[in-house]
Amino acid sequence: MAEDCLFCKIAAKQIPAKFVREGERVVAFEDLNPVAPHHVLVIPREHLVSTLSIGPAQRAIAGELIEVAADIARERGFADNGYRLVFNTNRDAGMTVHHIHLHLLGGRRFGWPPG
């Protein structure tokens, strides 16, 4: 755990959040500033700064983040209509918390290109 990391503190329940899923390696919680009817952040408990931190040893956790997001989309009933998964990496992509996190967005139509 990185002591100054907001998401590490949320995963450790030092900061409250509305948890959607809690697993041994991954947690998911509602985004405080949702941009869709369903906006969930899926994060590893392990502090990984960004997608640039993914190497051979972290491939499984990256897959687990995606799997958890898909499970939540199915449980909430919007998987068949579609959803968006977003990893932002670093400043120009809009990353504000430097702990890898997957945005699960659903419940409305999305345009392309994004942003």
C-alpha positions as CSV (number, residue, x, y, z in Angstrom):
1,M,0.0,0.0,0.0
2,A,1.2,3.4,-0.9
3,E,0.6,5.6,2.2
4,D,-0.4,8.7,0.2
5,C,-2.6,6.9,-2.4
6,L,-6.4,7.6,-2.2
7,F,-7.3,4.3,-3.8
8,C,-5.0,2.3,-1.5
9,K,-6.8,3.9,1.5
10,I,-10.2,3.1,0.0
11,A,-9.2,-0.5,-0.6
12,A,-8.0,-0.7,3.0
13,K,-11.3,0.9,4.2
14,Q,-9.5,3.9,5.7
15,I,-11.7,6.1,3.5
16,P,-15.3,5.2,3.1
17,A,-16.7,4.2,-0.3
18,K,-19.8,2.4,-1.6
19,F,-18.3,-1.0,-2.4
20,V,-19.8,-3.1,-5.2
21,R,-17.4,-6.0,-4.9
22,E,-14.7,-7.0,-2.5
23,G,-12.3,-9.7,-3.4
24,E,-8.9,-10.9,-2.2
25,R,-7.1,-9.0,-5.0
26,V,-9.6,-6.7,-6.5
27,V,-12.3,-4.2,-5.2
28,A,-14.9,-2.2,-7.0
29,F,-16.8,0.8,-5.8
30,E,-19.1,3.5,-7.0
31,D,-17.3,6.6,-8.6
32,L,-18.0,9.8,-6.6
33,N,-18.4,11.8,-9.8
34,P,-20.3,9.5,-12.1
35,V,-20.5,10.2,-15.9
36,A,-23.0,7.5,-16.6
37,P,-25.9,5.9,-14.7
38,H,-23.5,3.1,-13.8
39,H,-20.0,4.3,-13.1
40,V,-17.9,1.8,-11.1
41,L,-14.1,1.9,-10.4
42,V,-12.4,-1.5,-10.4
43,I,-9.0,-1.5,-8.8
44,P,-6.4,-4.0,-7.6
45,R,-5.6,-3.9,-3.9
46,E,-1.9,-3.9,-4.8
47,H,-0.6,-0.4,-5.6
48,L,0.2,-0.3,-9.3
49,V,0.8,3.3,-10.6
50,S,-0.7,2.8,-14.1
51,T,-1.1,0.5,-17.0
52,L,2.6,1.1,-17.5
53,S,3.2,-0.9,-14.4
54,I,1.7,-4.0,-16.0
55,G,4.4,-6.6,-16.8
56,P,4.4,-10.4,-16.9
57,A,3.8,-10.7,-13.1
58,Q,0.7,-8.4,-13.3
59,R,-1.1,-9.8,-16.4
60,A,-3.4,-11.9,-14.3
61,I,-4.6,-8.9,-12.2
62,A,-5.3,-6.9,-15.4
63,G,-7.5,-9.7,-16.6
64,E,-9.2,-10.0,-13.2
65,L,-10.1,-6.3,-13.3
66,I,-11.8,-6.8,-16.7
67,E,-13.5,-10.0,-15.5
68,V,-14.9,-8.3,-12.4
69,A,-16.2,-5.3,-14.5
70,A,-18.0,-7.7,-16.9
71,D,-19.5,-9.6,-13.9
72,I,-20.8,-6.3,-12.5
73,A,-22.3,-5.3,-15.9
74,R,-24.1,-8.6,-16.1
75,E,-25.4,-8.4,-12.5
76,R,-26.7,-4.9,-13.1
77,G,-28.4,-5.8,-16.3
78,F,-26.7,-3.6,-18.8
79,A,-24.1,-6.0,-20.3
80,D,-26.2,-7.0,-23.3
81,N,-26.9,-3.4,-24.3
82,G,-23.2,-2.6,-24.0
83,Y,-20.8,-0.8,-21.7
84,R,-17.5,1.0,-21.8
85,L,-14.3,0.0,-20.0
86,V,-11.7,2.8,-19.7
87,F,-8.1,2.8,-18.4
88,N,-6.6,6.3,-18.2
89,T,-2.8,6.4,-18.1
90,N,-1.1,9.6,-16.9
91,R,-2.0,13.3,-17.1
92,D,-2.9,13.8,-20.8
93,A,-5.4,11.0,-20.5
94,G,-7.1,12.5,-17.5
95,M,-5.6,10.2,-14.8
96,T,-5.9,12.0,-11.5
97,V,-5.3,9.2,-9.0
98,H,-2.1,7.3,-9.8
99,H,-3.3,3.8,-8.9
100,I,-4.4,1.7,-11.9
101,H,-8.2,1.7,-12.1
102,L,-10.7,0.6,-14.6
103,H,-13.8,2.7,-15.2
104,L,-16.9,0.6,-15.9
105,L,-19.5,2.9,-17.6
106,G,-22.9,1.7,-18.5
107,G,-26.6,2.5,-18.6
108,R,-26.6,5.0,-21.5
109,R,-25.3,5.3,-25.1
110,F,-21.8,6.5,-25.7
111,G,-20.4,8.4,-28.6
112,W,-17.3,7.9,-30.6
113,P,-14.6,9.2,-30.5
114,P,-14.6,9.7,-26.8
115,G,-13.3,12.9,-25.1
